């Protein structure tokens, strides 16, 4: 298992090393073994795997209704993003979604009920590997432009994130609760830290977090790579290219029972989103696929 890190625009990546696996090693170990190990891993997909790029995704799914997330281009933004439904082709065709310097726009669509589209986008059969059509699981398509930043948070589901186009920089930190100074649970922000950006932490405000971040990992996820991110691990991500396309699988696991804080936040947040009408990653209704 290699722990070699690439050199990036920011210099050599900091933090603890992230283990690397080949796709063959991943399939030999199995998904469940990685989940039990409970540490982030980067997996290199087979060299011959050819998924769909921007043009292929636009052609196949252009008429799909997707959710557009919009927020100010400010890493310290304290407000919730706004959302609206649009056709995917609109995101690709309207330059304002890609070039507005004051706004971050990203597309999210849970396509778990369209396994043909999932396989076409990835270039391989993902159903057996991830069992993503089980209840509460998800297969999400993410598309973003350069600079889009996801503030520090944790997921209540196991996360396998595949980069298809563009690169993303991730900062990861191990599970914890009060050490991360969570935001208001009552307002549905219990999975998010008051320290929005782990690259810019005030040690006077967040002394416990500074100690926790000594255990951080940093990586650039390149096209053709997959990141396994265990549930409850805190993380943030930043898109580095003009067009970034990812597919991730969220998978439920009993491990959450060993992390009461994560379970409690997940249950409360699910109820909060339901009552408040906040976007909650429901499966999209896909159009008839072109050429399927």
N, C-alpha and C positions, 0 to 999 in steps of 0.2 A: 504494500500500500504506500503510494508516494505522497509526500507532503510538500512537493515543490510548488512555489508560488510564482506567478508571473510578475513582471515589472510593469507598472502602469504610469500614467501621467502624473500621479501623486507620489511617485517613488515606489520603493518596495512596500508591499502591503504590510500593515502592522498587525499586532495581536498574535494569538496562538495560531499554529498551522492548522489548515483544514485538510483532513485526509482525502485522498483521491482514489477512485475505483474505476476500473474499466467496466464497460457494460457487461462483459462476460462474468466478471467478478460479482457484479451486482445481482445478476440472475442466479449465479451459483449460491450466493449468500441468501438471497430472497428478500423481499420487501419487509417481511416481519422481523427478520434478524436485524436489519438496520433500525427499525423502530425500537426494538428492545435495546440496542446499543445506545440510542438516545443522544447521539452527537451528530452535528452537521457533517455531511459528506458531499463532495462533488463527483459526479459520475460522468464519464465521457461516453457519449452515444456512439453506436457503430459508424464507422467512416462512410459506409455506403448508404446510410439513411438519408433520404431526400424528402423533406417535407415541403410544404407550400410556403413561399415567401409572400411579400406584400401583394404582388399582382395575383398570385394564385388564391390567396385568401379573399381578396376583393372579388375575384371572378366567381368563386364558389359560394361565398357567404354575403355578397354585397347587398342582397335584399333582406337579410336577417335584421330584425329589430334588436338593437343592443342598447346598453345603458352607457351614457356619456357622463363621466365624473368630471366636474369642473371646480377649481379652487384657485385662489390667488397664488402667483408664483412667489411664495414666501415660506421658507422653511419653518418659520415661527408662527404660522397662521394658527390661531386658536379656534377657528370656527369650523363647523362641519362642512364638508363638500356639498355642492348641489348636484342634482342628477336630473337627467331627462332621457327619454327614449328617442333614438334616431335610427335611421337605416345605416348599416355599416358603410355603404358606399358614400354616404354624405361625409363621414369622417375623413375618408381618403380624398374626396373631391374638393372639399371646402378648405382652402389654405388657412383660414382663421384658426382652425382647430390645431394646426401644426406650427404656426409661426407667430401667434399672439404672444409678445414678450411678457405681458402682465398676467397671463393665465396659464395654468397647467390643465391639460385635457388628457383624459385616458378613457379607453373603452374597456368595459368588462362585460362578459357574457358567459353564463354557465351553460355549456353545450353538452352536458352529460347525457341528455336524451337523444343525441345525434351521434352515435358511435361511428357512423361512416364519415362524418365530418371530422371527428377527433382523429381518426386514423389517417385520413387524407392530409390533414394539417401537419401531423407529426411525421408521417412516412413509415409508421409501423403500427402493429396491432397493440393497443394499450389496455384493452379490457381485462385480459388475464393478469397482466402485470399489476394493475392498480384497482381492479374491481370497483371502478368509480361510479357505477350505477346503483350501488347499495344506498339505502335510505340515509340521508344526511350527508352523503359524499358529494363531491362536485368535480367537474372538469371545466376549468375557466379559461377563456381566451382573454388575454390582456394585450392591449396595444397602446403605446404611448410615444410621445415625441421627446426630444432631447431636453434634459433638465428636470423632467417630472420626478418629484420626490415624494416618497411614502414615509411619513413620520414614524418614529419608533412606536412599536406595538408588539403584541404577541397574538398568535392564532390558537384557537382551541382544537384545531384539527392538525393531523400530520400533513406536511406540505412537501410535495415533489414538484419542483418548478423547472420547466424546460425552456431554454432560450432557443428561439428559432431564427430571429433576426435581431441585430443590435446587441449591445452589451449592457449589463446592469451591475452597479457596485452595491454590494450588500455589506452591512455591518451587523454582526450577530452577537448576542450576549446570552448567557445561560439563564435558566428559569429563576424567578424570584418574584416577590410581590412588593413589600414596603420599601425594599432597597431601590426600586425604580420610580418611586414617587408617583404612583398612578393618579390619573386625573379623576374627575368626578364619576363615580359609579352610578350615582342617581341620574345623571344626564347621559348615560350610555357611553361613557369614555373610560370605563374601568380597565380596558385592555390597552390603554395608551398612557405614555409617560408625560409628566409635566416637562421633562427635558425632551423637547421635540426632536432634537438633532444630537445624536451621540457623538458627533464630531465637534460639538460646541457646547460643552457642559461646564457650567459655572460651579467650581468646587465649593464655593461658599454656600450656595443654595442647595446643592445636591451632593453632600460629602459621602453618603452611603453609596451612591451610584458610581462615583469615581472609583471606589474600591472594587465594585462589581465589574466595571469596564476593564480592569486589568485582565479579565478572563475573556475579553471579546475576541471574535474572529472577523477578519475582513477578506473579501474576495471579489473578483470580477467574474461574473458568469458570462461565458462566451457562447456564441451560437454553437449548437451541437453538444452542449453540456447540460446536465441536470443537477440541481441542488436539492438534497434532502434536508429539510428543516424541521426538527422535531417540534411537536406541540408544546406551547408554553415558553419556547425560546423567544426572547425579545429580538427584534430586528428592524432595520430600515433599509430602503432601497432607492437608488437613483439611476434613472435612465441616462445612458451616455451617448447614444447615437440619435440621428435625426428620426429614425423609425425603429421601434423596439417591439417585437412580437414574442410573447411568451404564452405557454400553456401550463397551467399548474393543476395538480390534483390535490384536493383536500379530502382526507380520509379520517373517519372517526376511529378511535382506538380506546380501549379500556384504561390506557395509561393515564387518562385524564382523571380517573378516580384517585390517583396518587398525588394529584395536584389540586387540592380543594379550592385554592384561590382561582385557578383557571376555570374549574367547573362552575363555581359560583358566578363568576363574571359572565361566562358563556350563557348560562341559564337566564340571568337577569337581562343581558343584552338582547337575547332572542325575544324576550317578552317586550322589552322597551321598543325594539324596532318594529315589532308587530303592531303595538298600540299607536306608535307615532308615525307609522307609514314610512319609516326609513328603509332604504334599499337593503334587501336581505338575501341577495344572491340566489333567487329562485331560478330554476332551469328555464332557458329561453325556448321559444317556439321557433325552430329553424325552418327556413323556406326549403322548398325542394332543391336539392343540390344540383348545380349545373354539371352535366356529364356523368351523373351517378347512375 
